[in-house]
């Protein structure tokens, strides 16, 4: 039993699965298949995904005050462990003192990376627990909508995403979904037409951000339309998050009420997702919608890999 837990390699325990992993690694090395939702995670990310944090079930969140701590403060073991042992934390279980530091570090680094348009890292409320992009978007809907409320997103066939109100996704099943499209002549969004559609359907949330639309959204125009109809603006930047982090395209921070993105596309990270807002009350609602509303607990290995 000791050998099974500590020493046995996959190749001896299950040579079939080990063989399939090797074959898949070879396929990825030799073939270029340009799927926009896929990327290549660095070796360091894959090493973290196999860490001992996979044994931890960390329901809940780190202490709120860690949100504004610097990276050096988060990594101050004496302070963090002393505080944990004296006051505990909001988690459901014990044994998560190092999980708290990992998640706090991931959130802080994310805030520092995506702070833009005059906002500092301390202004951002970050959730890194969503398991992927669709659960992140659906957590936002759960936080701010009631079943049957209207949402407005891009039509799937014009470049949108399943979680932007597609009738086969729960975003289109639980909510009244309306869709805008691209102009067939310009192949771009007609914002005047989008504004008229928003005035007609009066959505609670407007979704900007796409799977296969090749232009960067006009975040300012989207926010003007959202304000005009009293809607929240959700920017799903999953496919361009890396470009935004690199400051090569305009960021929606400060324009969108909520920003979501995955970490495994242009960021080349682990499977996971991030939700950002600038409002504390909205941040609290999002946290509750992700846990306990959306899932039973975070994937700590993925969060640790995000921190890279």
Residue, then its C-alpha position, 0 to 999 in steps of 0.5 A: x500500500x505504501x508503494x502504491x501511494x508514494x512510489x508506484x509510477x503510472x507506467x507500472x500501475x496502468x500501462x494502457x493509460x500511460x501509453x495513451x498519454x505518451x501518444x497524445x504528447x506525440x500527437x501534439x508535438x507533431x501536428x498543428x491544429x489551430x483550435x482557438x480554445x486550446x493552447x500549450x501549457x508550459x512544463x511548470x504549469x503541468x508540474x503544478x497540476x500534479x502537486x499534492x494540493x490535489x488531495x485538499x478539499x478547500x471549500x470557501x475562500x481565503x481571509x478577505x484582508x489578503x485581497x489587498x496584501x502585496x505578494x511579499x506580505x502573502x508569502x510572509x509565513x510567520x504572519x500568515x501561519x500565525x494569523x491562521x492558527x489564531x483566527x482560522x479562516x472562512x474555509x469549511x475545513x482545516x488544513x488549508x493554511x497553505x491553500x490560502x496563501x496559494x489562492x491569495x497569491x493567484x488573486x493578487x497576481x491576477x489583479x496586478x496583471x489586469x489592473x488598467x485604465x486608471x485602476x490599481x490592483x487594490x481596486x479589483x475583486x478577483x475570483x479564481x475558483x470557477x472551473x472553466x469559462x462557462x461555469x464562470x459566466x453562469x455564476x455571473x448570471x446566478x449572482x445577478x439574475x432571476x430565472x426568466x430575466x433577459x440577457x443579450x449576447x452575440x448569436x452563436x453562429x455569428x461568433x458568440x459562445x454557448x454560455x452567452x444565451x444559446x438555447x442548448x445551454x442553461x444560459x438560454x434555458x434558464x433566461x430569456x436570451x436575445x442575440x445580436x449579429x454582425x452586419x453581413x456586409x461589413x462583418x462587424x457589429x452594428x452598434x446602432x442596431x445593437x442599441x435598438x435591440x437592447x432598448x427593445x428587449x431590456x436585458x439585465x445583462x449584455x454580454x460582449x466578448x466572443x469565440x470567433x469574432x476577429x475584432x476587439x469590442x468597443x468597450x466604451x460603446x458597449x458600456x454606453x448602451x448598457x447604461x442607456x438600458x440599465x443593464x450590467x455589461x459582462x465582458x467575456x475576454x476568454x479568447x483575448x485575455x493574453x493580448x489584454x494582459x500584454x497591453x496590446x489591445x484595449x482592456x474592458x476594466x473600468x468599462x465592463x461591470x464584470x469581466x470573465x475569462x479562461x486561463x487556458x487559451x492565450x494565457x497558456x495556463x491551466x484549465x480554469x477561469x477568472x471573474x473580476x469586478x470593481x464593486x465590493x457588493x458585486x464581488x461578494x455576490x459573485x463569490x457566493x454564486x461560485x461557491x457554494x452556488x456553482x461548485x463544491x470547492x476549488x481545484x487548488x492545483x489549477x489555482x496554484x498553476x494560475x499563480x505562475 
